Amino acid sequence: MTEQHQEFLDAGAEVIALVRDTLEAAQTYLREHDIPFPCMVDPEHKVYDLYEVKSKLMSLGQRPALFVIDRDGIVRYACLGWQQWEIPSNDEVLEVCRSIHCGAGAAA
C-alpha cells in the first residue's frame, strides 16, 4: 500500500493500518520505514476483536485482514486470511475503492 498510497487517495480512500504492538514498537517501525498513512496501535486487541480478526497458532500469530469501510461505516469489502500472502492485491482493493467512491465514497 505504501507504493500505491497516492492511487488510493486519488480513488477517494484513506488508508489506515492497525498493528498489534506497543506504541513504542510501532513508532520505531514507522521511523525506520517511510509509511505515508496513519497507523493505529491495538496492543489490547480491541479493534481486532470488533472485526473478529483472531490471532491463531496456524497463522503464526496475527491473522492478516483487510477491510474497506465506506464513509457511513459500512464494511463494503472484507478479506480475512490465514497467511499474509492471502491478502488481495492493491489493484483489486483499488477497484473496490473506486467503485465505492463513484457511488458514495470510501475509506480503506
VOZA-322542 format. One record per residue: residue number from 1; residue in three letters; x, y, z of N, C-alpha, C, O in turn. Coordinates in nm, 4 decimals, decimal comma. Layout:
N
+-----+-----+----------+----------+----------+----------+----------+----------+----------+----------+----------+----------+----------+----------+
|   i |  aa |   n.east |  n.north |     n.up |  ca.east | ca.north |    ca.up |   c.east |  c.north |     c.up |   o.east |  o.north |     o.up |
+-----+-----+----------+----------+----------+----------+----------+----------+----------+----------+----------+----------+----------+----------+
| NUM | ALA |        X |        Y |        Z |        X |        Y |        Z |        X |        Y |        Z |        X |        Y |        Z |
...
+-----+-----+----------+----------+----------+----------+----------+----------+----------+----------+----------+----------+----------+----------+
//
This chain:
108
+-----+-----+----------+----------+----------+----------+----------+----------+----------+----------+----------+----------+----------+----------+
|   i |  aa |   n.east |  n.north |     n.up |  ca.east | ca.north |    ca.up |   c.east |  c.north |     c.up |   o.east |  o.north |     o.up |
+-----+-----+----------+----------+----------+----------+----------+----------+----------+----------+----------+----------+----------+----------+
|   1 | MET |   0,0818 |  -0,1181 |   0,0000 |   0,0000 |   0,0000 |   0,0000 |   0,0869 |   0,1255 |   0,0000 |   0,0456 |   0,2302 |  -0,0497 |
|   2 | THR |   0,2053 |   0,1146 |   0,0550 |   0,2933 |   0,2304 |   0,0612 |   0,3241 |   0,2845 |  -0,0777 |   0,3167 |   0,4052 |  -0,1010 |
|   3 | GLU |   0,3588 |   0,1950 |  -0,1701 |   0,3977 |   0,2380 |  -0,3041 |   0,2806 |   0,2980 |  -0,3805 |   0,3009 |   0,3848 |  -0,4654 |
|   4 | GLN |   0,1595 |   0,2540 |  -0,3524 |   0,0426 |   0,2996 |  -0,4259 |  -0,0481 |   0,3904 |  -0,3417 |  -0,1663 |   0,4064 |  -0,3721 |
|   5 | HIS |   0,0073 |   0,4484 |  -0,2380 |  -0,0732 |   0,5304 |  -0,1476 |  -0,1449 |   0,6422 |  -0,2216 |  -0,2631 |   0,6658 |  -0,1968 |
|   6 | GLN |  -0,0774 |   0,7105 |  -0,3105 |  -0,1402 |   0,8205 |  -0,3835 |  -0,2567 |   0,7708 |  -0,4686 |  -0,3572 |   0,8405 |  -0,4827 |
|   7 | GLU |  -0,2442 |   0,6525 |  -0,5247 |  -0,3549 |   0,5964 |  -0,6032 |  -0,4782 |   0,5733 |  -0,5160 |  -0,5912 |   0,5936 |  -0,5606 |
|   8 | PHE |  -0,4559 |   0,5310 |  -0,3921 |  -0,5683 |   0,5126 |  -0,3005 |  -0,6332 |   0,6469 |  -0,2683 |  -0,7558 |   0,6576 |  -0,2642 |
|   9 | LEU |  -0,5508 |   0,7498 |  -0,2455 |  -0,6052 |   0,8828 |  -0,2216 |  -0,6849 |   0,9310 |  -0,3419 |  -0,7936 |   0,9867 |  -0,3266 |
|  10 | ASP |  -0,6308 |   0,9096 |  -0,4616 |  -0,6994 |   0,9501 |  -0,5843 |  -0,8312 |   0,8753 |  -0,6028 |  -0,9234 |   0,9262 |  -0,6664 |
|  11 | ALA |  -0,8399 |   0,7542 |  -0,5470 |  -0,9623 |   0,6741 |  -0,5562 |  -1,0632 |   0,7136 |  -0,4485 |  -1,1704 |   0,6540 |  -0,4382 |
|  12 | GLY |  -1,0284 |   0,8144 |  -0,3684 |  -1,1194 |   0,8603 |  -0,2640 |  -1,1081 |   0,7829 |  -0,1346 |  -1,1980 |   0,7895 |  -0,0508 |
|  13 | ALA |  -0,9995 |   0,7095 |  -0,1165 |  -0,9826 |   0,6252 |   0,0023 |  -0,8773 |   0,6833 |   0,0964 |  -0,7870 |   0,7560 |   0,0549 |
|  14 | GLU |  -0,8914 |   0,6500 |   0,2202 |  -0,7897 |   0,6803 |   0,3199 |  -0,7419 |   0,5469 |   0,3754 |  -0,8223 |   0,4653 |   0,4205 |
|  15 | VAL |  -0,6121 |   0,5252 |   0,3720 |  -0,5539 |   0,4006 |   0,4223 |  -0,5136 |   0,4221 |   0,5677 |  -0,4477 |   0,5204 |   0,6016 |
|  16 | ILE |  -0,5541 |   0,3296 |   0,6516 |  -0,5160 |   0,3313 |   0,7928 |  -0,4717 |   0,1899 |   0,8286 |  -0,5451 |   0,0935 |   0,8069 |
|  17 | ALA |  -0,3526 |   0,1786 |   0,8830 |  -0,3020 |   0,0480 |   0,9254 |  -0,3263 |   0,0300 |   1,0749 |  -0,3234 |   0,1262 |   1,1517 |
|  18 | LEU |  -0,3496 |  -0,0917 |   1,1138 |  -0,3690 |  -0,1257 |   1,2540 |  -0,2661 |  -0,2311 |   1,2895 |  -0,2571 |  -0,3347 |   1,2236 |
|  19 | VAL |  -0,1887 |  -0,2050 |   1,3931 |  -0,0854 |  -0,3002 |   1,4339 |  -0,1105 |  -0,3458 |   1,5769 |  -0,1540 |  -0,2690 |   1,6627 |
|  20 | ARG |  -0,0821 |  -0,4711 |   1,5989 |  -0,0989 |  -0,5297 |   1,7323 |   0,0374 |  -0,5276 |   1,8007 |   0,1050 |  -0,6298 |   1,8129 |
|  21 | ASP |   0,0744 |  -0,4109 |   1,8438 |   0,2048 |  -0,3928 |   1,9052 |   0,1961 |  -0,2769 |   2,0025 |   0,0924 |  -0,2114 |   2,0134 |
|  22 | THR |   0,3046 |  -0,2520 |   2,0727 |   0,3075 |  -0,1382 |   2,1628 |   0,3294 |  -0,0102 |   2,0821 |   0,3757 |  -0,0150 |   1,9682 |
|  23 | LEU |   0,2967 |   0,1010 |   2,1405 |   0,3178 |   0,2301 |   2,0754 |   0,4661 |   0,2506 |   2,0451 |   0,5017 |   0,2998 |   1,9381 |
|  24 | GLU |   0,5514 |   0,2130 |   2,1386 |   0,6957 |   0,2300 |   2,1207 |   0,7473 |   0,1476 |   2,0030 |   0,8252 |   0,1977 |   1,9219 |
|  25 | ALA |   0,7048 |   0,0230 |   1,9930 |   0,7492 |  -0,0628 |   1,8832 |   0,6973 |  -0,0103 |   1,7496 |   0,7697 |  -0,0105 |   1,6500 |
|  26 | ALA |   0,5728 |   0,0344 |   1,7477 |   0,5162 |   0,0890 |   1,6241 |   0,5901 |   0,2158 |   1,5825 |   0,6193 |   0,2340 |   1,4644 |
|  27 | GLN |   0,6201 |   0,3024 |   1,6766 |   0,6925 |   0,4255 |   1,6448 |   0,8310 |   0,3947 |   1,5898 |   0,8764 |   0,4610 |   1,4966 |
|  28 | THR |   0,8980 |   0,2961 |   1,6456 |   1,0294 |   0,2556 |   1,5951 |   1,0184 |   0,2080 |   1,4515 |   1,0980 |   0,2477 |   1,3664 |
|  29 | TYR |   0,9199 |   0,1230 |   1,4237 |   0,8997 |   0,0727 |   1,2875 |   0,8698 |   0,1876 |   1,1917 |   0,9259 |   0,1935 |   1,0823 |
|  30 | LEU |   0,7829 |   0,2775 |   1,2317 |   0,7447 |   0,3895 |   1,1452 |   0,8619 |   0,4830 |   1,1178 |   0,8726 |   0,5392 |   1,0089 |
|  31 | ARG |   0,9494 |   0,4997 |   1,2160 |   1,0692 |   0,5828 |   1,1945 |   1,1645 |   0,5176 |   1,0954 |   1,2308 |   0,5867 |   1,0180 |
|  32 | GLU |   1,1717 |   0,3846 |   1,0975 |   1,2636 |   0,3112 |   1,0105 |   1,2106 |   0,2929 |   0,8690 |   1,2883 |   0,2681 |   0,7768 |
|  33 | HIS |   1,0794 |   0,3047 |   0,8507 |   1,0157 |   0,2858 |   0,7196 |   0,9353 |   0,4113 |   0,6863 |   0,8804 |   0,4756 |   0,7758 |
|  34 | ASP |   0,9285 |   0,4448 |   0,5630 |   0,8561 |   0,5639 |   0,5217 |   0,7107 |   0,5270 |   0,4925 |   0,6736 |   0,5036 |   0,3775 |
|  35 | ILE |   0,6297 |   0,5222 |   0,5968 |   0,4893 |   0,4858 |   0,5840 |   0,4095 |   0,6154 |   0,5672 |   0,4085 |   0,6989 |   0,6577 |
|  36 | PRO |   0,3424 |   0,6333 |   0,4521 |   0,2747 |   0,7603 |   0,4256 |   0,1330 |   0,7719 |   0,4832 |   0,0690 |   0,8759 |   0,4684 |
|  37 | PHE |   0,0839 |   0,6667 |   0,5484 |  -0,0521 |   0,6700 |   0,6013 |  -0,0490 |   0,6465 |   0,7520 |   0,0486 |   0,5934 |   0,8048 |
|  38 | PRO |  -0,1554 |   0,6859 |   0,8208 |  -0,1593 |   0,6694 |   0,9663 |  -0,1617 |   0,5227 |   1,0083 |  -0,2181 |   0,4370 |   0,9401 |
|  39 | CYS |  -0,0993 |   0,4970 |   1,1213 |  -0,1016 |   0,3634 |   1,1821 |  -0,1567 |   0,3771 |   1,3239 |  -0,1169 |   0,4655 |   1,3997 |
|  40 | MET |  -0,2471 |   0,2895 |   1,3567 |  -0,3030 |   0,2849 |   1,4909 |  -0,2486 |   0,1607 |   1,5597 |  -0,2282 |   0,0572 |   1,4962 |
|  41 | VAL |  -0,2256 |   0,1716 |   1,6885 |  -0,1798 |   0,0548 |   1,7637 |  -0,2975 |  -0,0021 |   1,8435 |  -0,3832 |   0,0711 |   1,8929 |
|  42 | ASP |  -0,2982 |  -0,1327 |   1,8541 |  -0,4058 |  -0,2031 |   1,9243 |  -0,3455 |  -0,3153 |   2,0082 |  -0,3740 |  -0,4326 |   1,9841 |
|  43 | PRO |  -0,2617 |  -0,2803 |   2,1074 |  -0,1957 |  -0,3855 |   2,1849 |  -0,2927 |  -0,4713 |   2,2665 |  -0,2605 |  -0,5849 |   2,3014 |
|  44 | GLU |  -0,4099 |  -0,4181 |   2,2966 |  -0,5072 |  -0,4944 |   2,3749 |  -0,6064 |  -0,5697 |   2,2855 |  -0,6977 |  -0,6356 |   2,3352 |
|  45 | HIS |  -0,5879 |  -0,5595 |   2,1543 |  -0,6649 |  -0,6372 |   2,0570 |  -0,8128 |  -0,5981 |   2,0515 |  -0,8957 |  -0,6794 |   2,0106 |
|  46 | LYS |  -0,8471 |  -0,4769 |   2,0912 |  -0,9878 |  -0,4356 |   2,0964 |  -1,0481 |  -0,4193 |   1,9572 |  -1,1574 |  -0,4695 |   1,9311 |
|  47 | VAL |  -0,9789 |  -0,3503 |   1,8684 |  -1,0326 |  -0,3297 |   1,7333 |  -1,0312 |  -0,4615 |   1,6566 |  -1,1262 |  -0,4940 |   1,5854 |
|  48 | TYR |  -0,9229 |  -0,5366 |   1,6718 |  -0,9165 |  -0,6682 |   1,6072 |  -1,0378 |  -0,7529 |   1,6473 |  -1,0997 |  -0,8176 |   1,5628 |
|  49 | ASP |  -1,0708 |  -0,7520 |   1,7755 |  -1,1834 |  -0,8312 |   1,8240 |  -1,3164 |  -0,7809 |   1,7673 |  -1,4041 |  -0,8612 |   1,7355 |
|  50 | LEU |  -1,3321 |  -0,6485 |   1,7545 |  -1,4559 |  -0,5933 |   1,6980 |  -1,4804 |  -0,6438 |   1,5561 |  -1,5948 |  -0,6655 |   1,5161 |
|  51 | TYR |  -1,3729 |  -0,6623 |   1,4806 |  -1,3841 |  -0,7096 |   1,3426 |  -1,3588 |  -0,8597 |   1,3306 |  -1,3436 |  -0,9124 |   1,2204 |
|  52 | GLU |  -1,3547 |  -0,9276 |   1,4449 |  -1,3377 |  -1,0730 |   1,4521 |  -1,2114 |  -1,1224 |   1,3828 |  -1,2110 |  -1,2272 |   1,3182 |
|  53 | VAL |  -1,1047 |  -1,0450 |   1,3975 |  -0,9735 |  -1,0845 |   1,3446 |  -0,8995 |  -1,1513 |   1,4600 |  -0,8442 |  -1,0846 |   1,5474 |
|  54 | LYS |  -0,8998 |  -1,2809 |   1,4581 |  -0,8436 |  -1,3588 |   1,5682 |  -0,6964 |  -1,3902 |   1,5441 |  -0,6514 |  -1,4012 |   1,4300 |
|  55 | SER |  -0,6243 |  -1,4039 |   1,6512 |  -0,4861 |  -1,4494 |   1,6450 |  -0,4882 |  -1,6010 |   1,6558 |  -0,5469 |  -1,6559 |   1,7491 |
|  56 | LYS |  -0,4252 |  -1,6687 |   1,5618 |  -0,4296 |  -1,8150 |   1,5594 |  -0,2890 |  -1,8728 |   1,5469 |  -0,2031 |  -1,8154 |   1,4800 |
|  57 | LEU |  -0,2669 |  -1,9844 |   1,6104 |  -0,1396 |  -2,0531 |   1,6024 |  -0,1083 |  -2,0947 |   1,4591 |   0,0067 |  -2,0873 |   1,4160 |
|  58 | MET |  -0,2117 |  -2,1392 |   1,3839 |  -0,1897 |  -2,1855 |   1,2468 |  -0,1380 |  -2,0738 |   1,1548 |  -0,0708 |  -2,1017 |   1,0555 |
|  59 | SER |  -0,1690 |  -1,9482 |   1,1877 |  -0,1223 |  -1,8382 |   1,1042 |   0,0044 |  -1,7758 |   1,1618 |   0,0461 |  -1,6678 |   1,1201 |
|  60 | LEU |   0,0645 |  -1,8444 |   1,2572 |   0,1888 |  -1,7989 |   1,3204 |   0,1736 |  -1,6601 |   1,3810 |   0,2613 |  -1,5752 |   1,3657 |
|  61 | GLY |   0,0629 |  -1,6375 |   1,4492 |   0,0395 |  -1,5088 |   1,5141 |  -0,0859 |  -1,4435 |   1,4634 |  -0,1883 |  -1,5093 |   1,4445 |
|  62 | GLN |  -0,0784 |  -1,3140 |   1,4412 |  -0,1946 |  -1,2368 |   1,3998 |  -0,2349 |  -1,2690 |   1,2568 |  -0,1523 |  -1,2635 |   1,1657 |
|  63 | ARG |  -0,3603 |  -1,3021 |   1,2372 |  -0,4116 |  -1,3274 |   1,1024 |  -0,4190 |  -1,1951 |   1,0269 |  -0,4573 |  -1,0935 |   1,0848 |
|  64 | PRO |  -0,3834 |  -1,1947 |   0,8997 |  -0,3925 |  -1,0718 |   0,8206 |  -0,5373 |  -1,0444 |   0,7804 |  -0,6140 |  -1,1365 |   0,7524 |
|  65 | ALA |  -0,5726 |  -0,9172 |   0,7782 |  -0,7078 |  -0,8794 |   0,7382 |  -0,7036 |  -0,7452 |   0,6680 |  -0,6160 |  -0,6624 |   0,6925 |
|  66 | LEU |  -0,8002 |  -0,7260 |   0,5805 |  -0,8124 |  -0,6010 |   0,5082 |  -0,9613 |  -0,5708 |   0,4939 |  -1,0392 |  -0,6563 |   0,4518 |
|  67 | PHE |  -0,9996 |  -0,4486 |   0,5293 |  -1,1385 |  -0,4070 |   0,5203 |  -1,1474 |  -0,2763 |   0,4436 |  -1,0613 |  -0,1894 |   0,4577 |
|  68 | VAL |  -1,2512 |  -0,2624 |   0,3628 |  -1,2852 |  -0,1344 |   0,3011 |  -1,4178 |  -0,0939 |   0,3647 |  -1,5182 |  -0,1643 |   0,3544 |
|  69 | ILE |  -1,4150 |   0,0207 |   0,4299 |  -1,5309 |   0,0702 |   0,5044 |  -1,5709 |   0,2041 |   0,4438 |  -1,4872 |   0,2931 |   0,4288 |
|  70 | ASP |  -1,6985 |   0,2188 |   0,4092 |  -1,7395 |   0,3446 |   0,3474 |  -1,7571 |   0,4535 |   0,4536 |  -1,7433 |   0,4282 |   0,5732 |
|  71 | ARG |  -1,7872 |   0,5722 |   0,4084 |  -1,7977 |   0,6871 |   0,4998 |  -1,9139 |   0,6760 |   0,5968 |  -1,9186 |   0,7481 |   0,6965 |
|  72 | ASP |  -2,0075 |   0,5866 |   0,5689 |  -2,1184 |   0,5629 |   0,6602 |  -2,0861 |   0,4534 |   0,7617 |  -2,1704 |   0,4182 |   0,8442 |
|  73 | GLY |  -1,9634 |   0,3993 |   0,7556 |  -1,9217 |   0,2959 |   0,8486 |  -1,9624 |   0,1556 |   0,8082 |  -1,9533 |   0,0625 |   0,8883 |
|  74 | ILE |  -2,0071 |   0,1399 |   0,6847 |  -2,0488 |   0,0081 |   0,6356 |  -1,9294 |  -0,0627 |   0,5733 |  -1,8608 |  -0,0063 |   0,4880 |
|  75 | VAL |  -1,9044 |  -0,1861 |   0,6158 |  -1,7964 |  -0,2653 |   0,5576 |  -1,8408 |  -0,3068 |   0,4180 |  -1,9373 |  -0,3816 |   0,4023 |
|  76 | ARG |  -1,7703 |  -0,2582 |   0,3175 |  -1,8046 |  -0,2856 |   0,1777 |  -1,7218 |  -0,4002 |   0,1193 |  -1,7574 |  -0,4578 |   0,0165 |
|  77 | TYR |  -1,6122 |  -0,4319 |   0,1856 |  -1,5230 |  -0,5384 |   0,1379 |  -1,4445 |  -0,5880 |   0,2582 |  -1,3962 |  -0,5082 |   0,3385 |
|  78 | ALA |  -1,4320 |  -0,7171 |   0,2704 |  -1,3563 |  -0,7750 |   0,3805 |  -1,2783 |  -0,8959 |   0,3317 |  -1,3296 |  -0,9781 |   0,2558 |
|  79 | CYS |  -1,1556 |  -0,9056 |   0,3756 |  -1,0725 |  -1,0212 |   0,3453 |  -0,9973 |  -1,0581 |   0,4718 |  -0,9201 |  -0,9784 |   0,5249 |
|  80 | LEU |  -1,0200 |  -1,1776 |   0,5188 |  -0,9533 |  -1,2288 |   0,6374 |  -0,8778 |  -1,3541 |   0,5964 |  -0,9391 |  -1,4536 |   0,5577 |
|  81 | GLY |  -0,7469 |  -1,3503 |   0,6046 |  -0,6659 |  -1,4628 |   0,5608 |  -0,6017 |  -1,5372 |   0,6760 |  -0,6130 |  -1,4985 |   0,7923 |
|  82 | TRP |  -0,5341 |  -1,6449 |   0,6403 |  -0,4558 |  -1,7203 |   0,7381 |  -0,3092 |  -1,6807 |   0,7311 |  -0,2378 |  -1,6862 |   0,8312 |
|  83 | GLN |  -0,2647 |  -1,6407 |   0,6125 |  -0,1256 |  -1,6008 |   0,5917 |  -0,1235 |  -1,4694 |   0,5135 |  -0,2207 |  -1,4362 |   0,4456 |
|  84 | GLN |  -0,0151 |  -1,3960 |   0,5228 |  -0,0042 |  -1,2648 |   0,4600 |  -0,0252 |  -1,2705 |   0,3083 |  -0,0797 |  -1,1764 |   0,2504 |
|  85 | TRP |   0,0165 |  -1,3777 |   0,2444 |   0,0038 |  -1,3884 |   0,1001 |  -0,1407 |  -1,4001 |   0,0536 |  -0,1673 |  -1,3902 |  -0,0662 |
|  86 | GLU |  -0,2349 |  -1,4210 |   0,1457 |  -0,3760 |  -1,4335 |   0,1085 |  -0,4477 |  -1,2991 |   0,0955 |  -0,5615 |  -1,2939 |   0,0488 |
|  87 | ILE |  -0,3829 |  -1,1921 |   0,1357 |  -0,4437 |  -1,0596 |   0,1243 |  -0,4506 |  -1,0228 |  -0,0241 |  -0,3548 |  -1,0474 |  -0,0975 |
|  88 | PRO |  -0,5620 |  -0,9641 |  -0,0698 |  -0,5763 |  -0,9319 |  -0,2118 |  -0,4750 |  -0,8263 |  -0,2570 |  -0,4170 |  -0,7536 |  -0,1764 |
|  89 | SER |  -0,4565 |  -0,8211 |  -0,3875 |  -0,3622 |  -0,7247 |  -0,4434 |  -0,4132 |  -0,5827 |  -0,4242 |  -0,5332 |  -0,5605 |  -0,4082 |
|  90 | ASN |  -0,3219 |  -0,4875 |  -0,4260 |  -0,3598 |  -0,3472 |  -0,4170 |  -0,4539 |  -0,3093 |  -0,5304 |  -0,5480 |  -0,2326 |  -0,5099 |
|  91 | ASP |  -0,4294 |  -0,3621 |  -0,6494 |  -0,5142 |  -0,3294 |  -0,7634 |  -0,6587 |  -0,3733 |  -0,7405 |  -0,7521 |  -0,3012 |  -0,7756 |
|  92 | GLU |  -0,6767 |  -0,4909 |  -0,6818 |  -0,8114 |  -0,5394 |  -0,6519 |  -0,8805 |  -0,4481 |  -0,5508 |  -0,9977 |  -0,4141 |  -0,5670 |
|  93 | VAL |  -0,8082 |  -0,4091 |  -0,4479 |  -0,8647 |  -0,3217 |  -0,3448 |  -0,8921 |  -0,1826 |  -0,4017 |  -0,9921 |  -0,1194 |  -0,3677 |
|  94 | LEU |  -0,8029 |  -0,1358 |  -0,4881 |  -0,8250 |  -0,0057 |  -0,5534 |  -0,9542 |  -0,0056 |  -0,6344 |  -1,0282 |   0,0928 |  -0,6328 |
|  95 | GLU |  -0,9814 |  -0,1137 |  -0,7043 |  -1,1050 |  -0,1226 |  -0,7829 |  -1,2274 |  -0,1133 |  -0,6924 |  -1,3257 |  -0,0477 |  -0,7271 |
|  96 | VAL |  -1,2217 |  -0,1781 |  -0,5777 |  -1,3320 |  -0,1704 |  -0,4816 |  -1,3483 |  -0,0261 |  -0,4351 |  -1,4599 |   0,0258 |  -0,4308 |
|  97 | CYS |  -1,2377 |   0,0384 |  -0,4004 |  -1,2426 |   0,1772 |  -0,3536 |  -1,2971 |   0,2700 |  -0,4617 |  -1,3789 |   0,3576 |  -0,4335 |
|  98 | ARG |  -1,2527 |   0,2511 |  -0,5827 |  -1,3012 |   0,3350 |  -0,6934 |  -1,4509 |   0,3166 |  -0,7148 |  -1,5228 |   0,4136 |  -0,7388 |
|  99 | SER |  -1,4979 |   0,1924 |  -0,7062 |  -1,6405 |   0,1681 |  -0,7282 |  -1,7248 |   0,2322 |  -0,6178 |  -1,8344 |   0,2812 |  -0,6449 |
| 100 | ILE |  -1,6764 |   0,2325 |  -0,4975 |  -1,7483 |   0,2944 |  -0,3871 |  -1,7430 |   0,4462 |  -0,4003 |  -1,8426 |   0,5155 |  -0,3800 |
| 101 | HIS |  -1,6247 |   0,4961 |  -0,4345 |  -1,6059 |   0,6418 |  -0,4469 |  -1,6971 |   0,6982 |  -0,5552 |  -1,7508 |   0,8080 |  -0,5403 |
| 102 | CYS |  -1,7146 |   0,6246 |  -0,6628 |  -1,8044 |   0,6694 |  -0,7704 |  -1,9481 |   0,6762 |  -0,7218 |  -2,0289 |   0,7545 |  -0,7716 |
| 103 | GLY |  -1,9783 |   0,5918 |  -0,6226 |  -2,1139 |   0,5901 |  -0,5673 |  -2,1282 |   0,6827 |  -0,4484 |  -2,1896 |   0,7889 |  -0,4578 |
| 104 | ALA |  -2,0700 |   0,6408 |  -0,3349 |  -2,0939 |   0,7154 |  -0,2107 |  -1,9690 |   0,7545 |  -0,1354 |  -1,9814 |   0,8220 |  -0,0332 |
| 105 | GLY |  -1,8486 |   0,7173 |  -0,1781 |  -1,7274 |   0,7499 |  -0,1038 |  -1,6759 |   0,6296 |  -0,0284 |  -1,7505 |   0,5353 |  -0,0023 |
| 106 | ALA |  -1,5457 |   0,6324 |   0,0074 |  -1,4860 |   0,5151 |   0,0716 |  -1,3767 |   0,5536 |   0,1669 |  -1,3213 |   0,6633 |   0,1605 |
| 107 | ALA |  -1,3467 |   0,4618 |   0,2550 |  -1,2282 |   0,4664 |   0,3404 |  -1,1724 |   0,3266 |   0,3419 |  -1,2480 |   0,2308 |   0,3585 |
| 108 | ALA |  -1,0423 |   0,3114 |   0,3252 |  -0,9826 |   0,1782 |   0,3259 |  -0,8829 |   0,1676 |   0,4371 |  -0,8211 |   0,0626 |   0,4549 |
+-----+-----+----------+----------+----------+----------+----------+----------+----------+----------+----------+----------+----------+----------+
//
